[in-house]
């Protein structure tokens, strides 16, 4: 049940290798995320999948079709919302959807899409008068108006306020629930972690890792830490003698225990045996930002401050 298959994809621009032997598969019905630094090869990869760029070597399959050789058929079954989209300022929401629906043999009902995306009240509003969130919703609607089986969404929430981003996330989950397979490219780690069933980390034109969000976090997490205060005096050796503990620091009555493996259960068990109650206990939680740094060596960029680069 594979929707997309990328095998040994390679693409260069002059002397610059944008994509270097990228391979991954996307199963039908899943949201597959792609993350990585600017210039890592993400956009070139998805534009190749969409048939907008021709790779130098490697193979691509979209629902069993070659996006270069079977371009017309792929366009009927693939919806694309690109990072940079523009429309005539004077075109109205309903006009844009009706026009784009005419390009397909079996389009979705564009009026239902307007309702699904909360655009019905803006049907007669010109594109230039839409807010940033409404423009993004229209872009998503246009990606779905062809009734695609697969949708590529590239930086769909860049520039949106926090509430608009969360509303868009809920929308994408509802779209996936209708059976659409989604390929999501994003700079937002919370977005990738919330939406993606699996994620590919692309760095330097190569796939650094593919796993579930939890799997990436687990693979990247080295040391773990537990912080707490104690209800009564505690001998430091009670914790330093534990095999999972690598370090214990005590600062102004607050304990910081660093270790690995099942650190929390080990510490909790030792405190219980010593009849000591841990107060204000906190566990440092790892997230996808930590995994991003581990696999790329760089912190995630802020999309609002990033400079667009080829790749």
Secondary structure as UniProt FT lines:
FT   STRAND          2..13
FT   TURN            14..15
FT   STRAND          16..27
FT   TURN            28..29
FT   STRAND          31..35
FT   TURN            38..39
FT   HELIX           42..49
FT   TURN            50..51
FT   STRAND          57..62
FT   TURN            63..64
FT   TURN            67..70
FT   HELIX           71..77
FT   STRAND          78..81
FT   TURN            89..90
FT   HELIX           93..101
FT   TURN            102..103
FT   HELIX           110..116
FT   TURN            117..118
FT   HELIX           120..122
FT   TURN            123..124
FT   HELIX           127..129
FT   HELIX           132..144
FT   TURN            145..146
FT   STRAND          150..154
FT   TURN            156..159
FT   HELIX           162..177
FT   TURN            178..179
FT   STRAND          181..185
FT   HELIX           189..195
FT   STRAND          198..203
FT   TURN            204..205
FT   STRAND          206..211
FT   HELIX           213..220
FT   STRAND          224..230
FT   HELIX           237..240
FT   TURN            243..244
FT   STRAND          245..251
FT   TURN            252..253
FT   STRAND          254..259
FT   HELIX           263..273
FT   TURN            274..275
FT   STRAND          278..283
FT   HELIX           288..296
FT   TURN            303..305
//
